Amino acid sequence: MQDDTLTGTDSSVDIATKENLEKLSQIGENLLKKPVSRVNLENGLFEPLKNGETNEQALTRLVKK
């Protein structure tokens, strides 16, 4: 689960304002909905896996194990 688009206060966990914590929580929720991806070692880019599983589904499956 990687999101290289975070910048400024969105990328900082050191700013503990209510607004920033709510924003970080929303970012986390959005990451859970994204497809599981891995780095393509040939081009360095994140690519979704072909099984269509979301990060949330993968974490749930892991917890059940």
PDBQT receptor file of N, H, CA, C and O in Angstrom, charges set to zero:
ATOM      1  N   MET A   1       0.831  -1.164   0.000  1.00  0.00    +0.000 N 
ATOM      2  CA  MET A   1       0.000   0.000   0.000  1.00  0.00    +0.000 C 
ATOM      3  C   MET A   1       0.880   1.233   0.000  1.00  0.00    +0.000 C 
ATOM      4  O   MET A   1       1.412   1.647   1.030  1.00  0.00    +0.000 OA
ATOM      5  N   GLN A   2       1.012   1.781  -1.129  1.00  0.00    +0.000 N 
ATOM      6  H   GLN A   2       0.580   1.445  -1.966  1.00  0.00    +0.000 HD
ATOM      7  CA  GLN A   2       1.871   2.950  -1.227  1.00  0.00    +0.000 C 
ATOM      8  C   GLN A   2       1.128   4.034  -1.968  1.00  0.00    +0.000 C 
ATOM      9  O   GLN A   2       0.425   3.766  -2.943  1.00  0.00    +0.000 OA
ATOM     10  N   ASP A   3       1.281   5.248  -1.511  1.00  0.00    +0.000 N 
ATOM     11  H   ASP A   3       1.852   5.467  -0.719  1.00  0.00    +0.000 HD
ATOM     12  CA  ASP A   3       0.722   6.383  -2.218  1.00  0.00    +0.000 C 
ATOM     13  C   ASP A   3       1.786   7.458  -2.278  1.00  0.00    +0.000 C 
ATOM     14  O   ASP A   3       2.009   8.175  -1.302  1.00  0.00    +0.000 OA
ATOM     15  N   ASP A   4       2.445   7.574  -3.419  1.00  0.00    +0.000 N 
ATOM     16  H   ASP A   4       2.264   6.992  -4.212  1.00  0.00    +0.000 HD
ATOM     17  CA  ASP A   4       3.525   8.528  -3.595  1.00  0.00    +0.000 C 
ATOM     18  C   ASP A   4       3.027   9.927  -3.920  1.00  0.00    +0.000 C 
ATOM     19  O   ASP A   4       3.826  10.813  -4.222  1.00  0.00    +0.000 OA
ATOM     20  N   THR A   5       1.713  10.137  -3.862  1.00  0.00    +0.000 N 
ATOM     21  H   THR A   5       1.063   9.417  -3.617  1.00  0.00    +0.000 HD
ATOM     22  CA  THR A   5       1.165  11.448  -4.214  1.00  0.00    +0.000 C 
ATOM     23  C   THR A   5       0.974  12.345  -3.000  1.00  0.00    +0.000 C 
ATOM     24  O   THR A   5       0.555  13.492  -3.155  1.00  0.00    +0.000 OA
ATOM     25  N   LEU A   6       1.267  11.862  -1.796  1.00  0.00    +0.000 N 
ATOM     26  H   LEU A   6       1.607  10.931  -1.669  1.00  0.00    +0.000 HD
ATOM     27  CA  LEU A   6       1.077  12.671  -0.598  1.00  0.00    +0.000 C 
ATOM     28  C   LEU A   6       2.152  13.740  -0.497  1.00  0.00    +0.000 C 
ATOM     29  O   LEU A   6       3.335  13.465  -0.696  1.00  0.00    +0.000 OA
ATOM     30  N   THR A   7       1.732  14.964  -0.186  1.00  0.00    +0.000 N 
ATOM     31  H   THR A   7       0.771  15.187  -0.024  1.00  0.00    +0.000 HD
ATOM     32  CA  THR A   7       2.667  16.076  -0.046  1.00  0.00    +0.000 C 
ATOM     33  C   THR A   7       2.261  16.931   1.142  1.00  0.00    +0.000 C 
ATOM     34  O   THR A   7       1.160  16.783   1.672  1.00  0.00    +0.000 OA
ATOM     35  N   GLY A   8       3.135  17.812   1.553  1.00  0.00    +0.000 N 
ATOM     36  H   GLY A   8       4.029  17.933   1.122  1.00  0.00    +0.000 HD
ATOM     37  CA  GLY A   8       2.830  18.774   2.613  1.00  0.00    +0.000 C 
ATOM     38  C   GLY A   8       2.373  18.113   3.896  1.00  0.00    +0.000 C 
ATOM     39  O   GLY A   8       2.938  17.101   4.311  1.00  0.00    +0.000 OA
ATOM     40  N   THR A   9       1.351  18.678   4.529  1.00  0.00    +0.000 N 
ATOM     41  H   THR A   9       0.893  19.500   4.191  1.00  0.00    +0.000 HD
ATOM     42  CA  THR A   9       0.866  18.142   5.801  1.00  0.00    +0.000 C 
ATOM     43  C   THR A   9       0.233  16.769   5.638  1.00  0.00    +0.000 C 
ATOM     44  O   THR A   9       0.162  16.010   6.605  1.00  0.00    +0.000 OA
ATOM     45  N   ASP A  10      -0.229  16.431   4.436  1.00  0.00    +0.000 N 
ATOM     46  H   ASP A  10      -0.171  17.047   3.651  1.00  0.00    +0.000 HD
ATOM     47  CA  ASP A  10      -0.804  15.099   4.204  1.00  0.00    +0.000 C 
ATOM     48  C   ASP A  10       0.229  14.002   4.419  1.00  0.00    +0.000 C 
ATOM     49  O   ASP A  10      -0.119  12.882   4.794  1.00  0.00    +0.000 OA
ATOM     50  N   SER A  11       1.478  14.314   4.187  1.00  0.00    +0.000 N 
ATOM     51  H   SER A  11       1.761  15.223   3.883  1.00  0.00    +0.000 HD
ATOM     52  CA  SER A  11       2.522  13.296   4.314  1.00  0.00    +0.000 C 
ATOM     53  C   SER A  11       3.166  13.293   5.702  1.00  0.00    +0.000 C 
ATOM     54  O   SER A  11       4.105  12.534   5.941  1.00  0.00    +0.000 OA
ATOM     55  N   SER A  12       2.682  14.120   6.609  1.00  0.00    +0.000 N 
ATOM     56  H   SER A  12       1.919  14.737   6.415  1.00  0.00    +0.000 HD
ATOM     57  CA  SER A  12       3.278  14.224   7.938  1.00  0.00    +0.000 C 
ATOM     58  C   SER A  12       2.356  13.662   9.011  1.00  0.00    +0.000 C 
ATOM     59  O   SER A  12       1.185  14.031   9.087  1.00  0.00    +0.000 OA
ATOM     60  N   VAL A  13       2.886  12.772   9.834  1.00  0.00    +0.000 N 
ATOM     61  H   VAL A  13       3.838  12.472   9.772  1.00  0.00    +0.000 HD
ATOM     62  CA  VAL A  13       2.113  12.260  10.975  1.00  0.00    +0.000 C 
ATOM     63  C   VAL A  13       2.460  13.032  12.244  1.00  0.00    +0.000 C 
ATOM     64  O   VAL A  13       1.964  12.710  13.323  1.00  0.00    +0.000 OA
ATOM     65  N   ASP A  14       3.307  14.047  12.118  1.00  0.00    +0.000 N 
ATOM     66  H   ASP A  14       3.710  14.309  11.241  1.00  0.00    +0.000 HD
ATOM     67  CA  ASP A  14       3.737  14.837  13.271  1.00  0.00    +0.000 C 
ATOM     68  C   ASP A  14       2.812  16.007  13.572  1.00  0.00    +0.000 C 
ATOM     69  O   ASP A  14       2.946  16.636  14.622  1.00  0.00    +0.000 OA
ATOM     70  N   ILE A  15       1.884  16.313  12.684  1.00  0.00    +0.000 N 
ATOM     71  H   ILE A  15       1.775  15.802  11.831  1.00  0.00    +0.000 HD
ATOM     72  CA  ILE A  15       0.977  17.435  12.885  1.00  0.00    +0.000 C 
ATOM     73  C   ILE A  15      -0.326  16.874  13.438  1.00  0.00    +0.000 C 
ATOM     74  O   ILE A  15      -1.154  16.355  12.689  1.00  0.00    +0.000 OA
ATOM     75  N   ALA A  16      -0.506  16.980  14.752  1.00  0.00    +0.000 N 
ATOM     76  H   ALA A  16       0.167  17.401  15.360  1.00  0.00    +0.000 HD
ATOM     77  CA  ALA A  16      -1.609  16.304  15.435  1.00  0.00    +0.000 C 
ATOM     78  C   ALA A  16      -2.831  17.194  15.626  1.00  0.00    +0.000 C 
ATOM     79  O   ALA A  16      -3.481  17.149  16.670  1.00  0.00    +0.000 OA
ATOM     80  N   THR A  17      -3.142  18.001  14.619  1.00  0.00    +0.000 N 
ATOM     81  H   THR A  17      -2.614  18.038  13.770  1.00  0.00    +0.000 HD
ATOM     82  CA  THR A  17      -4.370  18.784  14.702  1.00  0.00    +0.000 C 
ATOM     83  C   THR A  17      -5.543  17.864  14.361  1.00  0.00    +0.000 C 
ATOM     84  O   THR A  17      -5.380  16.849  13.685  1.00  0.00    +0.000 OA
ATOM     85  N   LYS A  18      -6.717  18.239  14.841  1.00  0.00    +0.000 N 
ATOM     86  H   LYS A  18      -6.849  19.063  15.391  1.00  0.00    +0.000 HD
ATOM     87  CA  LYS A  18      -7.912  17.432  14.552  1.00  0.00    +0.000 C 
ATOM     88  C   LYS A  18      -8.131  17.325  13.048  1.00  0.00    +0.000 C 
ATOM     89  O   LYS A  18      -8.449  16.255  12.530  1.00  0.00    +0.000 OA
ATOM     90  N   GLU A  19      -7.958  18.437  12.360  1.00  0.00    +0.000 N 
ATOM     91  H   GLU A  19      -7.700  19.307  12.780  1.00  0.00    +0.000 HD
ATOM     92  CA  GLU A  19      -8.153  18.457  10.904  1.00  0.00    +0.000 C 
ATOM     93  C   GLU A  19      -7.184  17.509  10.204  1.00  0.00    +0.000 C 
ATOM     94  O   GLU A  19      -7.588  16.747   9.326  1.00  0.00    +0.000 OA
ATOM     95  N   ASN A  20      -5.910  17.552  10.586  1.00  0.00    +0.000 N 
ATOM     96  H   ASN A  20      -5.581  18.171  11.299  1.00  0.00    +0.000 HD
ATOM     97  CA  ASN A  20      -4.914  16.707   9.928  1.00  0.00    +0.000 C 
ATOM     98  C   ASN A  20      -5.138  15.232  10.250  1.00  0.00    +0.000 C 
ATOM     99  O   ASN A  20      -4.995  14.381   9.372  1.00  0.00    +0.000 OA
ATOM    100  N   LEU A  21      -5.487  14.922  11.495  1.00  0.00    +0.000 N 
ATOM    101  H   LEU A  21      -5.603  15.614  12.208  1.00  0.00    +0.000 HD
ATOM    102  CA  LEU A  21      -5.738  13.519  11.856  1.00  0.00    +0.000 C 
ATOM    103  C   LEU A  21      -6.942  12.965  11.104  1.00  0.00    +0.000 C 
ATOM    104  O   LEU A  21      -6.934  11.809  10.682  1.00  0.00    +0.000 OA
ATOM    105  N   GLU A  22      -7.976  13.786  10.935  1.00  0.00    +0.000 N 
ATOM    106  H   GLU A  22      -7.982  14.726  11.278  1.00  0.00    +0.000 HD
ATOM    107  CA  GLU A  22      -9.142  13.342  10.158  1.00  0.00    +0.000 C 
ATOM    108  C   GLU A  22      -8.765  13.122   8.699  1.00  0.00    +0.000 C 
ATOM    109  O   GLU A  22      -9.232  12.180   8.059  1.00  0.00    +0.000 OA
ATOM    110  N   LYS A  23      -7.910  14.010   8.179  1.00  0.00    +0.000 N 
ATOM    111  H   LYS A  23      -7.531  14.776   8.698  1.00  0.00    +0.000 HD
ATOM    112  CA  LYS A  23      -7.467  13.874   6.789  1.00  0.00    +0.000 C 
ATOM    113  C   LYS A  23      -6.625  12.608   6.615  1.00  0.00    +0.000 C 
ATOM    114  O   LYS A  23      -6.787  11.885   5.632  1.00  0.00    +0.000 OA
ATOM    115  N   LEU A  24      -5.720  12.337   7.574  1.00  0.00    +0.000 N 
ATOM    116  H   LEU A  24      -5.588  12.924   8.372  1.00  0.00    +0.000 HD
ATOM    117  CA  LEU A  24      -4.905  11.118   7.506  1.00  0.00    +0.000 C 
ATOM    118  C   LEU A  24      -5.777   9.866   7.592  1.00  0.00    +0.000 C 
ATOM    119  O   LEU A  24      -5.508   8.867   6.925  1.00  0.00    +0.000 OA
ATOM    120  N   SER A  25      -6.814   9.927   8.411  1.00  0.00    +0.000 N 
ATOM    121  H   SER A  25      -7.032  10.738   8.953  1.00  0.00    +0.000 HD
ATOM    122  CA  SER A  25      -7.745   8.805   8.516  1.00  0.00    +0.000 C 
ATOM    123  C   SER A  25      -8.441   8.565   7.178  1.00  0.00    +0.000 C 
ATOM    124  O   SER A  25      -8.591   7.420   6.751  1.00  0.00    +0.000 OA
ATOM    125  N   GLN A  26      -8.863   9.635   6.520  1.00  0.00    +0.000 N 
ATOM    126  H   GLN A  26      -8.741  10.566   6.866  1.00  0.00    +0.000 HD
ATOM    127  CA  GLN A  26      -9.521   9.507   5.216  1.00  0.00    +0.000 C 
ATOM    128  C   GLN A  26      -8.562   8.961   4.170  1.00  0.00    +0.000 C 
ATOM    129  O   GLN A  26      -8.961   8.155   3.330  1.00  0.00    +0.000 OA
ATOM    130  N   ILE A  27      -7.314   9.383   4.206  1.00  0.00    +0.000 N 
ATOM    131  H   ILE A  27      -6.990  10.038   4.888  1.00  0.00    +0.000 HD
ATOM    132  CA  ILE A  27      -6.309   8.869   3.283  1.00  0.00    +0.000 C 
ATOM    133  C   ILE A  27      -6.156   7.363   3.480  1.00  0.00    +0.000 C 
ATOM    134  O   ILE A  27      -6.078   6.609   2.509  1.00  0.00    +0.000 OA
ATOM    135  N   GLY A  28      -6.112   6.924   4.755  1.00  0.00    +0.000 N 
ATOM    136  H   GLY A  28      -6.175   7.536   5.543  1.00  0.00    +0.000 HD
ATOM    137  CA  GLY A  28      -6.015   5.498   5.051  1.00  0.00    +0.000 C 
ATOM    138  C   GLY A  28      -7.209   4.723   4.523  1.00  0.00    +0.000 C 
ATOM    139  O   GLY A  28      -7.051   3.645   3.951  1.00  0.00    +0.000 OA
ATOM    140  N   GLU A  29      -8.411   5.272   4.716  1.00  0.00    +0.000 N 
ATOM    141  H   GLU A  29      -8.540   6.148   5.181  1.00  0.00    +0.000 HD
ATOM    142  CA  GLU A  29      -9.621   4.616   4.199  1.00  0.00    +0.000 C 
ATOM    143  C   GLU A  29      -9.550   4.485   2.677  1.00  0.00    +0.000 C 
ATOM    144  O   GLU A  29      -9.925   3.453   2.120  1.00  0.00    +0.000 OA
ATOM    145  N   ASN A  30      -9.072   5.526   2.014  1.00  0.00    +0.000 N 
ATOM    146  H   ASN A  30      -8.767   6.364   2.466  1.00  0.00    +0.000 HD
ATOM    147  CA  ASN A  30      -8.948   5.487   0.552  1.00  0.00    +0.000 C 
ATOM    148  C   ASN A  30      -7.931   4.445   0.105  1.00  0.00    +0.000 C 
ATOM    149  O   ASN A  30      -8.145   3.760  -0.895  1.00  0.00    +0.000 OA
ATOM    150  N   LEU A  31      -6.825   4.319   0.839  1.00  0.00    +0.000 N 
ATOM    151  H   LEU A  31      -6.652   4.875   1.651  1.00  0.00    +0.000 HD
ATOM    152  CA  LEU A  31      -5.812   3.318   0.493  1.00  0.00    +0.000 C 
ATOM    153  C   LEU A  31      -6.361   1.900   0.629  1.00  0.00    +0.000 C 
ATOM    154  O   LEU A  31      -6.003   1.019  -0.153  1.00  0.00    +0.000 OA
ATOM    155  N   LEU A  32      -7.226   1.676   1.612  1.00  0.00    +0.000 N 
ATOM    156  H   LEU A  32      -7.518   2.392   2.247  1.00  0.00    +0.000 HD
ATOM    157  CA  LEU A  32      -7.818   0.350   1.785  1.00  0.00    +0.000 C 
ATOM    158  C   LEU A  32      -8.656  -0.049   0.576  1.00  0.00    +0.000 C 
ATOM    159  O   LEU A  32      -8.741  -1.232   0.249  1.00  0.00    +0.000 OA
ATOM    160  N   LYS A  33      -9.265   0.907  -0.080  1.00  0.00    +0.000 N 
ATOM    161  H   LYS A  33      -9.196   1.868   0.186  1.00  0.00    +0.000 HD
ATOM    162  CA  LYS A  33     -10.149   0.622  -1.221  1.00  0.00    +0.000 C 
ATOM    163  C   LYS A  33      -9.386   0.404  -2.523  1.00  0.00    +0.000 C 
ATOM    164  O   LYS A  33      -9.957  -0.066  -3.507  1.00  0.00    +0.000 OA
ATOM    165  N   LYS A  34      -8.098   0.743  -2.533  1.00  0.00    +0.000 N 
ATOM    166  H   LYS A  34      -7.634   1.125  -1.734  1.00  0.00    +0.000 HD
ATOM    167  CA  LYS A  34      -7.308   0.580  -3.757  1.00  0.00    +0.000 C 
ATOM    168  C   LYS A  34      -6.920  -0.888  -3.951  1.00  0.00    +0.000 C 
ATOM    169  O   LYS A  34      -6.875  -1.657  -2.991  1.00  0.00    +0.000 OA
ATOM    170  N   PRO A  35      -6.642  -1.267  -5.199  1.00  0.00    +0.000 N 
ATOM    171  CA  PRO A  35      -6.225  -2.651  -5.454  1.00  0.00    +0.000 C 
ATOM    172  C   PRO A  35      -4.828  -2.921  -4.885  1.00  0.00    +0.000 C 
ATOM    173  O   PRO A  35      -3.980  -2.030  -4.822  1.00  0.00    +0.000 OA
ATOM    174  N   VAL A  36      -4.617  -4.166  -4.476  1.00  0.00    +0.000 N 
ATOM    175  H   VAL A  36      -5.305  -4.890  -4.527  1.00  0.00    +0.000 HD
ATOM    176  CA  VAL A  36      -3.290  -4.591  -4.031  1.00  0.00    +0.000 C 
ATOM    177  C   VAL A  36      -2.333  -4.402  -5.205  1.00  0.00    +0.000 C 
ATOM    178  O   VAL A  36      -2.653  -4.755  -6.341  1.00  0.00    +0.000 OA
ATOM    179  N   SER A  37      -1.163  -3.846  -4.924  1.00  0.00    +0.000 N 
ATOM    180  H   SER A  37      -0.903  -3.559  -4.002  1.00  0.00    +0.000 HD
ATOM    181  CA  SER A  37      -0.195  -3.632  -6.000  1.00  0.00    +0.000 C 
ATOM    182  C   SER A  37       1.202  -4.011  -5.530  1.00  0.00    +0.000 C 
ATOM    183  O   SER A  37       1.487  -4.077  -4.334  1.00  0.00    +0.000 OA
ATOM    184  N   ARG A  38       2.046  -4.253  -6.493  1.00  0.00    +0.000 N 
ATOM    185  H   ARG A  38       1.816  -4.199  -7.464  1.00  0.00    +0.000 HD
ATOM    186  CA  ARG A  38       3.443  -4.583  -6.223  1.00  0.00    +0.000 C 
ATOM    187  C   ARG A  38       4.316  -3.754  -7.154  1.00  0.00    +0.000 C 
ATOM    188  O   ARG A  38       3.861  -3.276  -8.193  1.00  0.00    +0.000 OA
ATOM    189  N   VAL A  39       5.569  -3.593  -6.768  1.00  0.00    +0.000 N 
ATOM    190  H   VAL A  39       5.938  -3.982  -5.924  1.00  0.00    +0.000 HD
ATOM    191  CA  VAL A  39       6.502  -2.853  -7.610  1.00  0.00    +0.000 C 
ATOM    192  C   VAL A  39       6.978  -3.751  -8.736  1.00  0.00    +0.000 C 
ATOM    193  O   VAL A  39       7.430  -4.871  -8.502  1.00  0.00    +0.000 OA
ATOM    194  N   ASN A  40       6.872  -3.256  -9.949  1.00  0.00    +0.000 N 
ATOM    195  H   ASN A  40       6.504  -2.345 -10.139  1.00  0.00    +0.000 HD
ATOM    196  CA  ASN A  40       7.437  -3.928 -11.107  1.00  0.00    +0.000 C 
ATOM    197  C   ASN A  40       8.933  -3.631 -11.078  1.00  0.00    +0.000 C 
ATOM    198  O   ASN A  40       9.343  -2.482 -11.240  1.00  0.00    +0.000 OA
ATOM    199  N   LEU A  41       9.740  -4.657 -10.874  1.00  0.00    +0.000 N 
ATOM    200  H   LEU A  41       9.407  -5.590 -10.742  1.00  0.00    +0.000 HD
ATOM    201  CA  LEU A  41      11.177  -4.457 -10.727  1.00  0.00    +0.000 C 
ATOM    202  C   LEU A  41      11.854  -3.994 -12.014  1.00  0.00    +0.000 C 
ATOM    203  O   LEU A  41      12.979  -3.496 -11.979  1.00  0.00    +0.000 OA
ATOM    204  N   GLU A  42      11.185  -4.152 -13.132  1.00  0.00    +0.000 N 
ATOM    205  H   GLU A  42      10.271  -4.557 -13.160  1.00  0.00    +0.000 HD
ATOM    206  CA  GLU A  42      11.764  -3.713 -14.400  1.00  0.00    +0.000 C 
ATOM    207  C   GLU A  42      11.614  -2.212 -14.620  1.00  0.00    +0.000 C 
ATOM    208  O   GLU A  42      12.487  -1.576 -15.211  1.00  0.00    +0.000 OA
ATOM    209  N   ASN A  43      10.491  -1.640 -14.136  1.00  0.00    +0.000 N 
ATOM    210  H   ASN A  43       9.782  -2.157 -13.655  1.00  0.00    +0.000 HD
ATOM    211  CA  ASN A  43      10.281  -0.213 -14.377  1.00  0.00    +0.000 C 
ATOM    212  C   ASN A  43      10.123   0.609 -13.093  1.00  0.00    +0.000 C 
ATOM    213  O   ASN A  43      10.049   1.836 -13.155  1.00  0.00    +0.000 OA
ATOM    214  N   GLY A  44      10.070  -0.056 -11.923  1.00  0.00    +0.000 N 
ATOM    215  H   GLY A  44      10.130  -1.053 -11.872  1.00  0.00    +0.000 HD
ATOM    216  CA  GLY A  44       9.969   0.649 -10.651  1.00  0.00    +0.000 C 
ATOM    217  C   GLY A  44       8.600   1.211 -10.325  1.00  0.00    +0.000 C 
ATOM    218  O   GLY A  44       8.452   1.952  -9.354  1.00  0.00    +0.000 OA
ATOM    219  N   LEU A  45       7.595   0.871 -11.122  1.00  0.00    +0.000 N 
ATOM    220  H   LEU A  45       7.716   0.269 -11.911  1.00  0.00    +0.000 HD
ATOM    221  CA  LEU A  45       6.243   1.395 -10.917  1.00  0.00    +0.000 C 
ATOM    222  C   LEU A  45       5.382   0.390 -10.154  1.00  0.00    +0.000 C 
ATOM    223  O   LEU A  45       5.554  -0.823 -10.275  1.00  0.00    +0.000 OA
ATOM    224  N   PHE A  46       4.448   0.930  -9.365  1.00  0.00    +0.000 N 
ATOM    225  H   PHE A  46       4.308   1.915  -9.267  1.00  0.00    +0.000 HD
ATOM    226  CA  PHE A  46       3.473   0.075  -8.690  1.00  0.00    +0.000 C 
ATOM    227  C   PHE A  46       2.426  -0.354  -9.701  1.00  0.00    +0.000 C 
ATOM    228  O   PHE A  46       1.895   0.469 -10.447  1.00  0.00    +0.000 OA
ATOM    229  N   GLU A  47       2.131  -1.658  -9.721  1.00  0.00    +0.000 N 
ATOM    230  H   GLU A  47       2.563  -2.326  -9.115  1.00  0.00    +0.000 HD
ATOM    231  CA  GLU A  47       1.130  -2.195 -10.635  1.00  0.00    +0.000 C 
ATOM    232  C   GLU A  47       0.162  -3.057  -9.857  1.00  0.00    +0.000 C 
ATOM    233  O   GLU A  47       0.580  -3.868  -9.030  1.00  0.00    +0.000 OA
ATOM    234  N   PRO A  48      -1.145  -2.893 -10.112  1.00  0.00    +0.000 N 
ATOM    235  CA  PRO A  48      -2.130  -3.718  -9.401  1.00  0.00    +0.000 C 
ATOM    236  C   PRO A  48      -1.997  -5.191  -9.780  1.00  0.00    +0.000 C 
ATOM    237  O   PRO A  48      -1.662  -5.525 -10.916  1.00  0.00    +0.000 OA
ATOM    238  N   LEU A  49      -2.267  -6.070  -8.803  1.00  0.00    +0.000 N 
ATOM    239  H   LEU A  49      -2.539  -5.798  -7.880  1.00  0.00    +0.000 HD
ATOM    240  CA  LEU A  49      -2.264  -7.501  -9.090  1.00  0.00    +0.000 C 
ATOM    241  C   LEU A  49      -3.479  -7.838  -9.934  1.00  0.00    +0.000 C 
ATOM    242  O   LEU A  49      -4.489  -7.135  -9.892  1.00  0.00    +0.000 OA
ATOM    243  N   LYS A  50      -3.382  -8.897 -10.685  1.00  0.00    +0.000 N 
ATOM    244  H   LYS A  50      -2.562  -9.468 -10.719  1.00  0.00    +0.000 HD
ATOM    245  CA  LYS A  50      -4.453  -9.261 -11.619  1.00  0.00    +0.000 C 
ATOM    246  C   LYS A  50      -5.669  -9.881 -10.939  1.00  0.00    +0.000 C 
ATOM    247  O   LYS A  50      -6.714 -10.023 -11.574  1.00  0.00    +0.000 OA
ATOM    248  N   ASN A  51      -5.558 -10.259  -9.644  1.00  0.00    +0.000 N 
ATOM    249  H   ASN A  51      -4.708 -10.143  -9.128  1.00  0.00    +0.000 HD
ATOM    250  CA  ASN A  51      -6.693 -10.907  -8.985  1.00  0.00    +0.000 C 
ATOM    251  C   ASN A  51      -7.780  -9.917  -8.580  1.00  0.00    +0.000 C 
ATOM    252  O   ASN A  51      -8.870 -10.335  -8.188  1.00  0.00    +0.000 OA
ATOM    253  N   GLY A  52      -7.510  -8.614  -8.665  1.00  0.00    +0.000 N 
ATOM    254  H   GLY A  52      -6.625  -8.274  -8.983  1.00  0.00    +0.000 HD
ATOM    255  CA  GLY A  52      -8.516  -7.599  -8.379  1.00  0.00    +0.000 C 
ATOM    256  C   GLY A  52      -8.795  -7.381  -6.900  1.00  0.00    +0.000 C 
ATOM    257  O   GLY A  52      -9.725  -6.653  -6.552  1.00  0.00    +0.000 OA
ATOM    258  N   GLU A  53      -8.016  -7.992  -6.031  1.00  0.00    +0.000 N 
ATOM    259  H   GLU A  53      -7.261  -8.583  -6.314  1.00  0.00    +0.000 HD
ATOM    260  CA  GLU A  53      -8.222  -7.877  -4.592  1.00  0.00    +0.000 C 
ATOM    261  C   GLU A  53      -7.839  -6.476  -4.113  1.00  0.00    +0.000 C 
ATOM    262  O   GLU A  53      -6.843  -5.912  -4.566  1.00  0.00    +0.000 OA
ATOM    263  N   THR A  54      -8.635  -5.916  -3.193  1.00  0.00    +0.000 N 
ATOM    264  H   THR A  54      -9.444  -6.374  -2.825  1.00  0.00    +0.000 HD
ATOM    265  CA  THR A  54      -8.298  -4.623  -2.614  1.00  0.00    +0.000 C 
ATOM    266  C   THR A  54      -7.373  -4.832  -1.420  1.00  0.00    +0.000 C 
ATOM    267  O   THR A  54      -7.245  -5.947  -0.915  1.00  0.00    +0.000 OA
ATOM    268  N   ASN A  55      -6.728  -3.753  -0.971  1.00  0.00    +0.000 N 
ATOM    269  H   ASN A  55      -6.832  -2.848  -1.381  1.00  0.00    +0.000 HD
ATOM    270  CA  ASN A  55      -5.877  -3.827   0.215  1.00  0.00    +0.000 C 
ATOM    271  C   ASN A  55      -6.696  -4.263   1.432  1.00  0.00    +0.000 C 
ATOM    272  O   ASN A  55      -6.205  -5.018   2.271  1.00  0.00    +0.000 OA
ATOM    273  N   GLU A  56      -7.922  -3.797   1.528  1.00  0.00    +0.000 N 
ATOM    274  H   GLU A  56      -8.321  -3.183   0.846  1.00  0.00    +0.000 HD
ATOM    275  CA  GLU A  56      -8.798  -4.170   2.634  1.00  0.00    +0.000 C 
ATOM    276  C   GLU A  56      -9.080  -5.678   2.632  1.00  0.00    +0.000 C 
ATOM    277  O   GLU A  56      -9.024  -6.325   3.678  1.00  0.00    +0.000 OA
ATOM    278  N   GLN A  57      -9.379  -6.223   1.470  1.00  0.00    +0.000 N 
ATOM    279  H   GLN A  57      -9.424  -5.697   0.620  1.00  0.00    +0.000 HD
ATOM    280  CA  GLN A  57      -9.640  -7.656   1.354  1.00  0.00    +0.000 C 
ATOM    281  C   GLN A  57      -8.394  -8.467   1.699  1.00  0.00    +0.000 C 
ATOM    282  O   GLN A  57      -8.484  -9.495   2.370  1.00  0.00    +0.000 OA
ATOM    283  N   ALA A  58      -7.241  -8.006   1.244  1.00  0.00    +0.000 N 
ATOM    284  H   ALA A  58      -7.167  -7.171   0.699  1.00  0.00    +0.000 HD
ATOM    285  CA  ALA A  58      -5.995  -8.719   1.520  1.00  0.00    +0.000 C 
ATOM    286  C   ALA A  58      -5.681  -8.703   3.018  1.00  0.00    +0.000 C 
ATOM    287  O   ALA A  58      -5.248  -9.716   3.568  1.00  0.00    +0.000 OA
ATOM    288  N   LEU A  59      -5.894  -7.572   3.675  1.00  0.00    +0.000 N 
ATOM    289  H   LEU A  59      -6.246  -6.750   3.228  1.00  0.00    +0.000 HD
ATOM    290  CA  LEU A  59      -5.648  -7.492   5.117  1.00  0.00    +0.000 C 
ATOM    291  C   LEU A  59      -6.619  -8.375   5.895  1.00  0.00    +0.000 C 
ATOM    292  O   LEU A  59      -6.224  -9.028   6.861  1.00  0.00    +0.000 OA
ATOM    293  N   THR A  60      -7.873  -8.400   5.485  1.00  0.00    +0.000 N 
ATOM    294  H   THR A  60      -8.194  -7.869   4.700  1.00  0.00    +0.000 HD
ATOM    295  CA  THR A  60      -8.867  -9.258   6.138  1.00  0.00    +0.000 C 
ATOM    296  C   THR A  60      -8.476 -10.719   5.983  1.00  0.00    +0.000 C 
ATOM    297  O   THR A  60      -8.557 -11.493   6.938  1.00  0.00    +0.000 OA
ATOM    298  N   ARG A  61      -8.053 -11.096   4.783  1.00  0.00    +0.000 N 
ATOM    299  H   ARG A  61      -7.988 -10.468   4.008  1.00  0.00    +0.000 HD
ATOM    300  CA  ARG A  61      -7.621 -12.486   4.538  1.00  0.00    +0.000 C 
ATOM    301  C   ARG A  61      -6.414 -12.830   5.423  1.00  0.00    +0.000 C 
ATOM    302  O   ARG A  61      -6.348 -13.927   5.978  1.00  0.00    +0.000 OA
ATOM    303  N   LEU A  62      -5.469 -11.907   5.555  1.00  0.00    +0.000 N 
ATOM    304  H   LEU A  62      -5.523 -11.016   5.105  1.00  0.00    +0.000 HD
ATOM    305  CA  LEU A  62      -4.293 -12.121   6.370  1.00  0.00    +0.000 C 
ATOM    306  C   LEU A  62      -4.658 -12.312   7.844  1.00  0.00    +0.000 C 
ATOM    307  O   LEU A  62      -4.116 -13.190   8.515  1.00  0.00    +0.000 OA
ATOM    308  N   VAL A  63      -5.574 -11.490   8.337  1.00  0.00    +0.000 N 
ATOM    309  H   VAL A  63      -6.015 -10.777   7.792  1.00  0.00    +0.000 HD
ATOM    310  CA  VAL A  63      -5.993 -11.574   9.737  1.00  0.00    +0.000 C 
ATOM    311  C   VAL A  63      -6.638 -12.928  10.039  1.00  0.00    +0.000 C 
ATOM    312  O   VAL A  63      -6.451 -13.480  11.124  1.00  0.00    +0.000 OA
ATOM    313  N   LYS A  64      -7.390 -13.456   9.086  1.00  0.00    +0.000 N 
ATOM    314  H   LYS A  64      -7.541 -13.008   8.205  1.00  0.00    +0.000 HD
ATOM    315  CA  LYS A  64      -8.061 -14.753   9.285  1.00  0.00    +0.000 C 
ATOM    316  C   LYS A  64      -7.071 -15.901   9.379  1.00  0.00    +0.000 C 
ATOM    317  O   LYS A  64      -7.362 -16.930   9.989  1.00  0.00    +0.000 OA
ATOM    318  N   LYS A  65      -5.887 -15.728   8.769  1.00  0.00    +0.000 N 
ATOM    319  H   LYS A  65      -5.650 -14.892   8.273  1.00  0.00    +0.000 HD
ATOM    320  CA  LYS A  65      -4.872 -16.776   8.829  1.00  0.00    +0.000 C 
ATOM    321  C   LYS A  65      -4.282 -16.775  10.197  1.00  0.00    +0.000 C 
ATOM    322  O   LYS A  65      -3.397 -17.580  10.488  1.00  0.00    +0.000 OA
TER     323      LYS A  65
